[in-house]
Amino acid sequence: MDWMSHLKPTPVLQRFLLLCCRPRLFLRMLQVQAMPTFPPFLALLTGDSDLDIVGEMSATLLPTASFNQAATYLQQDPACAALIAERYMAPPHDLEVLLQYPQDSLGYIYAKQMKARGFRAEDLYEGMTINSDASYVEARLSQTHDIWHVVTGFGTTIADEIGLQAFHLPQFPYPLAVALLSSSMMSTLLFSPEELPQLLEAIRRGWEMGKLAKPLFAQKWEEGWEKPLAVWRSELGIQLDTIVISH
């Protein structure tokens, strides 16, 4: 009698045999597991969106060629290139001072939202070492992440967060955004499929908004705290009611 007839065709065994029959796939999986990005990506894939995990994902992506490519892409825009060359980082955002600005200003609205959520921008970038164009890009994005939330109108739900990440990609190939989009879609597909339409709509909306808008990375927001948020949005081409424009 064939010895294999004694083995029960369990899903685990079937997958193992499949890998044995496809050594190239098996070797590729071993390579993926050895990558420093694998553990945080796996955590994101299981639905863990804790800021520490996102920070770990960002840190492991930073030394990759993809992040250097993102910085190089940004430098094609003269204003972005100037900001990167200057290594512009604003002083810590003093929310109490910003709350003294007019109530329609970017500064006031940003400070009010940050206070309500108990957030500090500094928590996202303090301790980062800026020693390259890529590390500067990540530090500046971290400092202004919640400003982008305010300007684009995306909230802090998971779908809104992913919508904002989708906004990045037509503007430049941000590696962290790619990681968060891909992991969130797979996580939702596997664990919360009923939420998939909402997530995909947020991605669609963010992508379309990002295509229409001027480069948000180029902005020195902190030098225009007093400017009304509506003016910022008008000047940057932010369309909150974006509809499908691609066919």
Solvent accessible surface area in square Angstrom, and as a share of the most:
residue,aa,sasa,rsa
1,M,199,0.89
2,D,90,0.47
3,W,174,0.61
4,M,87,0.39
5,S,72,0.47
6,H,135,0.60
7,L,77,0.38
8,K,156,0.66
9,P,100,0.63
10,T,60,0.35
11,P,87,0.55
12,V,103,0.59
13,L,41,0.20
14,Q,97,0.43
15,R,142,0.52
16,F,115,0.48
17,L,64,0.32
18,L,90,0.45
19,L,33,0.17
20,C,75,0.45
21,C,104,0.62
22,R,123,0.45
23,P,82,0.51
24,R,205,0.75
25,L,62,0.31
26,F,85,0.35
27,L,103,0.51
28,R,148,0.54
29,M,81,0.36
30,L,86,0.43
31,Q,103,0.46
32,V,56,0.32
33,Q,94,0.42
34,A,85,0.66
35,M,97,0.43
36,P,94,0.59
37,T,25,0.15
38,F,57,0.24
39,P,74,0.46
40,P,1,0.01
41,F,61,0.25
42,L,79,0.39
43,A,23,0.18
44,L,11,0.05
45,L,39,0.19
46,T,84,0.49
47,G,45,0.43
48,D,60,0.31
49,S,65,0.42
50,D,74,0.38
51,L,120,0.60
52,D,113,0.59
53,I,32,0.16
54,V,29,0.16
55,G,38,0.37
56,E,79,0.35
57,M,4,0.02
58,S,7,0.04
59,A,65,0.50
60,T,25,0.14
61,L,22,0.11
62,L,48,0.24
63,P,108,0.68
64,T,45,0.26
65,A,83,0.64
66,S,57,0.37
67,F,0,0.00
68,N,80,0.41
69,Q,115,0.51
70,A,0,0.00
71,A,3,0.02
72,T,83,0.48
73,Y,96,0.37
74,L,7,0.03
75,Q,67,0.30
76,Q,132,0.59
77,D,43,0.22
78,P,109,0.68
79,A,54,0.42
80,C,1,0.00
81,A,29,0.23
82,A,61,0.47
83,L,5,0.02
84,I,1,0.00
85,A,83,0.65
86,E,99,0.44
87,R,87,0.32
88,Y,29,0.11
89,M,56,0.25
90,A,7,0.05
91,P,103,0.65
92,P,93,0.58
93,H,19,0.08
94,D,76,0.40
95,L,29,0.14
96,E,96,0.43
97,V,81,0.46
98,L,6,0.03
99,L,47,0.24
100,Q,147,0.65
101,Y,66,0.25
102,P,78,0.49
103,Q,136,0.60
104,D,80,0.42
105,S,0,0.00
106,L,0,0.00
107,G,0,0.00
108,Y,36,0.14
109,I,40,0.20
110,Y,1,0.00
111,A,0,0.00
112,K,117,0.50
113,Q,57,0.25
114,M,1,0.01
115,K,99,0.42
116,A,89,0.69
117,R,75,0.28
118,G,65,0.62
119,F,82,0.34
120,R,113,0.41
121,A,3,0.02
122,E,10,0.04
123,D,92,0.48
124,L,52,0.26
125,Y,29,0.11
126,E,109,0.49
127,G,81,0.78
128,M,76,0.34
129,T,96,0.56
130,I,65,0.33
131,N,119,0.61
132,S,43,0.27
133,D,51,0.27
134,A,3,0.03
135,S,5,0.03
136,Y,0,0.00
137,V,0,0.00
138,E,7,0.03
139,A,1,0.01
140,R,2,0.01
141,L,8,0.04
142,S,14,0.09
143,Q,1,0.00
144,T,4,0.02
145,H,38,0.17
146,D,10,0.05
147,I,0,0.00
148,W,3,0.01
149,H,3,0.01
150,V,6,0.03
151,V,0,0.00
152,T,0,0.00
153,G,41,0.39
154,F,5,0.02
155,G,19,0.18
156,T,67,0.39
157,T,82,0.48
158,I,114,0.58
159,A,14,0.11
160,D,40,0.21
161,E,44,0.20
162,I,10,0.05
163,G,0,0.00
164,L,0,0.00
165,Q,6,0.03
166,A,0,0.00
167,F,0,0.00
168,H,5,0.02
169,L,37,0.18
170,P,31,0.19
171,Q,27,0.12
172,F,1,0.00
173,P,46,0.29
174,Y,9,0.04
175,P,11,0.07
176,L,12,0.06
177,A,0,0.00
178,V,80,0.46
179,A,10,0.07
180,L,15,0.07
181,L,16,0.08
182,S,40,0.26
183,S,2,0.02
184,S,15,0.10
185,M,68,0.31
186,M,87,0.39
187,S,13,0.08
188,T,17,0.10
189,L,89,0.44
190,L,103,0.51
191,F,126,0.53
192,S,29,0.19
193,P,75,0.47
194,E,130,0.58
195,E,90,0.40
196,L,40,0.20
197,P,91,0.58
198,Q,113,0.50
199,L,6,0.03
200,L,82,0.41
201,E,82,0.37
202,A,10,0.08
203,I,25,0.13
204,R,61,0.22
205,R,60,0.22
206,G,0,0.00
207,W,106,0.37
208,E,6,0.03
209,M,0,0.00
210,G,2,0.02
211,K,88,0.37
212,L,68,0.34
213,A,12,0.09
214,K,119,0.50
215,P,49,0.31
216,L,0,0.00
217,F,7,0.03
218,A,16,0.12
219,Q,37,0.16
220,K,64,0.27
221,W,1,0.01
222,E,23,0.10
223,E,118,0.53
224,G,6,0.05
225,W,22,0.08
226,E,96,0.43
227,K,54,0.23
228,P,45,0.28
229,L,14,0.07
230,A,73,0.57
231,V,59,0.34
232,W,14,0.05
233,R,49,0.18
234,S,88,0.57
235,E,86,0.39
236,L,7,0.03
237,G,26,0.25
238,I,14,0.07
239,Q,86,0.38
240,L,66,0.33
241,D,117,0.61
242,T,10,0.06
243,I,124,0.63
244,V,84,0.48
245,I,78,0.40
246,S,53,0.34
247,H,219,0.98
